[in-house]
């Protein structure tokens, strides 16, 4: 059943309950379209209130605001410019191209990308993945937490899984991490405490004081000829940086480069390793794999043929080796069985390559095939195995002659060499 409501360009949509999956998208019309087999929608002073006993699909004006009190299934919200609030969701949550987002409890995984504003969340029971977002404030993540290209601060109170942050413009604060923390190219102040695993810190940091504490090891990769003051405490400090005024007293280490700013304080129950960081290229470092101008230069055309040819080659070689090993007992029936296996493997390889090509075309919206002006790559014919110069039968005859005393071992060696060089 579909219902349509005219509520203006920026209506307020409240979903009190949705017992199935919830999908919300924007469209160009100023109306609100509600699709659900067992749903009830009631107009309010500033928008619409909806209750659904099954799956619910909404099409909203771009500047609509969405408030979901309870959704028991998966939730997908895309392309809204208003405020999005999800209080309690029972499944996975996918957020794409939104402004400000507020989350209560997410009982599944969370995926958010292209979020212009701030994201806050109380509890995420699964993994949390962020890309191209505003600042993050997460109270508790029971799975892994991965964030890349964050325009703002990152505040993590407690993360049960691994933490991976890359290219964060603001400050990073992590209170507790129960596994490892991987921190790449952070532009703000870093304060990381109570990491139960290891910490890997890559790239230069801004001026100021940074603190990092781990129960495991800490690995700092620092750019060459970049100013820094490092103060480290650990059972062992392995320094591979060119630092001045180095001091090592028991478990304490200090050293500086340049004017000694920023200051990095490191504390680990394991080891602390200081290494040089080699940045390949600024162009590669700023590369974003999910940009629309993605250029995939690999060619899936003919991949199945190549795989099947390699499978056939390997099975042909196996057939030859078995024939040499078993001699006349290697029957035609066994040869036919191996040929049949090769044909089946080749067919499966070609089908897998075709499925991979279709998934890539669907994901990136492009068509993979031969490059312009270049014919498709022909299938590679299997190469016949190169037979040994001395066959197994000839070698066996020579060894029997030695056993029977007809020839000496020296003469047998001469015969074998002659057979190998024929």
C-alpha positions in Angstrom: 0.0 0.0 0.0 1.3 3.5 -0.9 0.3 6.8 0.6 1.4 10.3 -0.5 1.4 13.4 1.6 2.1 17.1 0.7 4.0 18.5 3.7 6.4 21.0 2.1 10.1 20.9 1.4 11.4 20.3 4.9 8.9 18.1 6.8 9.6 16.4 10.1 9.1 12.6 9.9 8.7 10.5 13.1 8.6 6.7 13.0 7.4 5.4 16.3 7.9 1.8 15.4 8.9 -0.3 12.4 8.9 -4.0 12.9 10.6 -4.8 9.6 13.4 -3.3 7.6 13.4 0.5 7.0 14.6 2.2 3.8 14.5 6.0 3.6 15.6 8.0 0.5 15.2 11.5 -0.8 13.6 12.4 -4.2 13.0 15.5 -6.1 9.3 15.8 -5.3 8.1 18.0 -2.3 5.7 15.1 -1.2 6.3 12.3 1.2 5.6 8.8 -0.2 5.0 6.0 2.3 5.1 2.4 1.1 4.3 -0.5 3.5 1.9 -3.4 3.6 0.8 -2.8 7.2 1.6 0.8 8.0 -0.3 3.7 9.4 0.7 7.4 8.7 -0.9 10.4 10.5 -0.3 14.0 9.7 0.9 16.2 12.6 1.5 20.0 12.9 5.0 19.9 11.5 5.1 16.6 9.6 4.1 13.0 9.7 4.0 10.2 12.3 4.3 6.6 11.0 3.9 3.2 12.6 4.6 0.0 10.6 4.2 -3.7 11.5 6.3 -4.8 8.5 8.8 -3.5 6.0 8.6 0.3 5.4 10.0 2.4 2.5 9.9 6.2 2.5 10.6 8.8 -0.2 11.2 12.2 1.4 12.0 15.7 0.2 15.8 16.4 0.4 15.6 18.7 3.4 13.3 16.5 5.5 14.3 15.5 9.1 13.9 11.9 10.2 13.4 10.6 13.8 13.2 6.9 14.3 12.3 5.7 17.8 12.4 2.0 17.2 13.2 -0.1 14.2 13.6 -3.9 14.6 15.2 -4.7 11.2 17.9 -3.1 9.1 17.9 0.6 8.5 19.1 2.4 5.3 19.0 6.2 5.1 20.3 8.1 2.1 20.6 11.6 0.8 18.9 13.8 3.4 19.9 17.3 4.4 17.8 17.5 7.6 18.7 16.0 11.0 18.7 12.2 11.2 18.0 10.6 14.6 17.9 6.8 15.2 17.1 6.0 18.8 17.0 2.2 18.8 17.7 -0.1 15.8 17.7 -3.9 15.9 19.7 -4.7 12.8 22.5 -3.1 10.7 22.4 0.6 9.8 23.7 2.1 6.6 23.9 5.9 6.3 24.9 7.6 3.1 25.1 11.3 2.2 23.5 12.9 5.2 24.1 15.9 7.4 24.0 15.7 11.2 23.4 12.2 12.6 22.4 11.1 16.2 22.3 7.4 17.1 21.2 5.8 20.3 21.7 2.0 20.3 22.6 0.1 17.1 22.3 -3.7 17.7 24.1 -4.6 14.4 26.9 -3.1 12.4 27.1 0.6 11.4 28.3 1.9 8.1 28.4 5.7 7.4 29.9 7.6 4.6 29.7 11.1 3.1 28.2 12.6 6.3 28.6 16.3 6.3 28.0 17.0 10.0 28.7 15.4 13.3 27.9 11.8 14.2 27.2 10.8 17.8 26.3 7.3 19.1 25.7 5.7 22.4 26.2 2.0 21.7 27.1 0.1 18.6 26.9 -3.7 19.2 28.7 -4.7 16.0 31.5 -3.1 13.9 31.5 0.6 13.0 32.9 1.9 9.7 33.1 5.6 8.7 34.4 7.4 5.6 34.3 11.0 4.6 32.4 12.2 7.7 32.3 15.1 10.1 33.4 14.7 13.7 32.7 11.4 15.6 31.7 11.0 19.2 31.1 7.3 20.1 30.5 6.1 23.6 30.8 2.3 23.1 31.6 0.1 20.1 31.6 -3.6 20.8 33.2 -4.5 17.5 36.0 -2.9 15.4 36.0 0.8 14.7 37.4 2.1 11.4 37.3 5.7 10.3 39.0 7.4 7.3 38.9 11.0 6.1 37.2 12.6 9.2 36.8 16.3 9.0 36.7 17.1 12.7 37.5 15.5 16.1 37.3 11.8 17.0 36.2 10.9 20.5 36.0 7.2 21.4 35.1 6.2 25.0 35.4 2.4 24.8 36.0 0.1 21.8 36.1 -3.7 22.3 37.7 -4.5 18.9 40.5 -3.0 16.8 40.7 0.7 16.2 41.9 2.1 12.8 41.9 5.9 12.1 43.3 7.4 9.0 43.5 11.1 8.0 41.7 12.8 10.8 41.7 16.7 10.6 40.9 17.3 14.3 41.9 16.0 17.7 41.8 12.3 18.5 40.9 11.1 22.0 40.6 7.4 22.9 39.9 6.5 26.5 39.8 2.6 26.3 40.7 0.2 23.5 40.6 -3.5 24.2 42.7 -4.5 21.2 45.1 -2.7 18.8 45.0 0.9 17.7 46.3 1.9 14.2 46.6 5.7 13.8 47.6 7.1 10.4 48.2 10.7 9.5 46.4 12.6 12.3 46.4 16.4 12.1 45.2 17.3 15.6 46.3 16.6 19.2 46.4 12.9 20.1 45.5 11.5 23.5 45.3 7.7 23.6 45.1 5.9 26.9 44.4 2.4 28.2 45.0 0.5 24.9 45.1 -3.2 25.9 46.9 -4.2 22.7 49.5 -2.5 20.5 49.5 1.1 19.2 50.9 2.0 15.7 51.3 5.7 15.1 52.2 6.9 11.6 53.0 10.3 10.4 53.9 13.8 11.7 51.8 15.4 14.3 50.9 19.1 14.9 52.6 21.3 17.5 51.6 20.6 21.0 51.7 17.7 23.5 50.5 14.2 22.5 50.1 11.3 24.9 49.9 7.6 24.0 49.7 4.7 26.5 49.4 0.9 25.7 49.6 -2.3 27.6 51.3 -3.9 24.6 53.9 -2.4 22.2 54.0 1.1 20.6 55.4 1.6 17.2 56.0 5.2 16.1 56.8 5.9 12.4 58.1 9.5 12.1 59.1 11.4 8.9 62.8 12.1 8.4 64.0 15.7 9.1 60.8 16.6 11.0 61.0 18.3 14.4 59.9 16.3 17.4 60.6 15.7 21.1 60.0 12.0 22.2 59.7 10.9 25.8 59.3 7.1 26.1 58.9 4.7 29.0 58.9 1.0 28.4 60.8 -2.2 29.3 62.7 -1.8 26.0 63.0 1.2 23.6 64.4 0.4 20.1 65.4 3.7 18.5 66.1 3.9 14.7 65.5 7.6 14.4 68.3 10.2 14.0 67.7 12.1 17.3 69.8 14.6 19.2 70.3 14.8 22.9 69.4 11.2 23.4 69.1 10.0 27.0 68.5 6.4 28.2 68.1 5.7 31.9 66.6 2.3 32.8 63.1 2.3 31.3 63.2 6.0 30.3 64.2 7.3 26.9 64.2 10.8 25.5 65.5 12.5 22.3 64.6 15.3 20.0 64.9 16.5 16.4 64.9 20.1 15.4 63.3 22.5 17.9 61.6 19.6 19.8 58.0 20.5 19.0 55.6 18.6 18.9 56.2 16.7 22.2 55.1 13.0 22.1 54.9 11.1 25.4 54.8 7.3 25.0 54.3 4.7 27.7 54.1 1.0 27.1 54.2 -2.2 29.1 55.9 -3.9 26.1 58.4 -2.4 23.7 58.5 1.0 22.1 59.9 1.1 18.6 60.9 4.4 16.9 61.3 4.1 13.1 61.6 6.4 10.1 58.5 6.8 7.9 58.9 6.8 4.2 56.1 8.6 2.4 55.9 7.4 -1.2 53.9 10.2 -2.7 51.5 12.9 -1.5 49.3 12.1 -4.5 49.0 8.4 -3.4 48.5 9.4 0.3 45.5 11.6 -0.6 44.1 9.0 -3.0 40.5 8.1 -2.3 39.5 4.8 -3.7 35.7 5.5 -3.7 35.8 8.7 -5.7 33.6 8.8 -8.9 36.6 9.1 -11.2 37.9 5.7 -10.1 40.2 4.4 -12.8 40.5 0.6 -12.7 43.2 -0.4 -15.1 43.0 -4.1 -14.7 41.2 -6.1 -17.4 38.9 -8.9 -16.4 38.4 -9.9 -20.0 39.9 -13.3 -20.7 40.7 -13.9 -17.0 38.6 -17.1 -17.0 40.5 -18.4 -20.0 43.8 -17.7 -18.4 42.8 -19.4 -15.2 41.4 -22.4 -17.0 44.6 -22.7 -19.1 46.7 -22.8 -16.0 44.5 -25.4 -14.4 44.7 -27.5 -17.6 48.5 -27.2 -17.6 48.8 -28.3 -14.0 46.6 -31.3 -14.5 48.4 -32.3 -17.7 51.7 -32.2 -15.9 50.2 -34.3 -13.1 49.0 -36.8 -15.7 52.4 -37.1 -17.2 54.0 -37.7 -13.8 51.6 -40.4 -12.8 52.1 -42.1 -16.2 55.9 -42.2 -15.6 55.4 -43.4 -12.0 52.9 -46.3 -12.7 53.9 -47.2 -16.3 51.5 -49.6 -18.1 49.2 -49.6 -15.0 48.2 -46.0 -15.7 45.0 -46.8 -17.7 43.1 -44.8 -20.2 40.2 -44.5 -17.7 42.3 -42.6 -15.2 43.5 -40.2 -18.0 39.9 -39.6 -19.0 39.0 -38.8 -15.4 41.8 -36.2 -15.1 40.7 -34.6 -18.4 37.1 -34.4 -17.1 38.4 -32.8 -13.8 40.3 -30.2 -15.9 37.3 -29.3 -17.9 35.2 -28.9 -14.8 37.8 -26.7 -13.1 38.2 -24.6 -16.2 34.4 -24.0 -16.3 34.3 -23.0 -12.7 37.2 -20.6 -13.2 35.5 -18.9 -16.1 32.2 -18.6 -14.2 34.0 -17.1 -11.1 35.7 -14.6 -13.4 32.4 -13.6 -15.0 30.8 -13.1 -11.6 33.7 -10.9 -10.5 33.4 -8.8 -13.6 29.6 -8.3 -13.1 30.1 -7.3 -9.5 32.7 -4.8 -10.4 30.5 -3.3 -13.1 27.6 -3.0 -10.7 29.6 -1.5 -7.9 31.5 1.1 -9.9 28.9 1.8 -12.7 31.4 1.1 -15.4 31.9 -1.6 -18.0 35.0 -3.7 -17.9 36.3 -5.2 -21.1 39.1 -4.8 -23.7 40.6 -1.3 -23.8 39.9 0.8 -26.9 42.0 -0.2 -29.8 43.2 -3.3 -28.2 41.7 -6.8 -29.0 40.7 -9.1 -26.3 43.4 -11.2 -24.8 43.3 -14.7 -26.3 43.2 -17.7 -24.1 46.6 -19.1 -23.2 47.0 -22.6 -24.6 48.3 -25.1 -22.1 52.0 -26.0 -22.6 52.8 -29.7 -22.8 55.1 -30.8 -20.0 58.7 -31.3 -21.0 59.5 -35.0 -20.8 62.7 -35.9 -18.9 65.6 -36.9 -21.1 66.1 -40.2 -19.2 62.8 -42.0 -18.8 61.9 -43.9 -15.6 62.0 -47.2 -17.5 65.5 -46.6 -18.8 66.8 -45.6 -15.4 65.1 -48.7 -13.8 66.8 -51.0 -16.4 70.3 -49.6 -15.6 69.7 -50.0 -11.8 68.6 -53.6 -12.3 71.8 -54.3 -14.4 73.9 -53.0 -11.5 71.9 -55.2 -9.0 72.5 -58.3 -11.2 76.2 -57.5 -11.5 76.2 -57.0 -15.2 77.7 -53.5 -15.0 79.5 -51.6 -12.2 78.1 -48.5 -10.5 80.7 -46.4 -12.3 79.5 -47.7 -15.6 75.9 -47.2 -14.6 76.7 -43.5 -13.8 78.3 -43.1 -17.2 75.2 -44.5 -18.9 72.9 -42.3 -16.9 74.9 -39.2 -17.8 74.8 -40.2 -21.5 71.1 -40.6 -21.3 70.7 -37.1 -19.7 72.8 -35.5 -22.5 71.2 -37.2 -25.4 
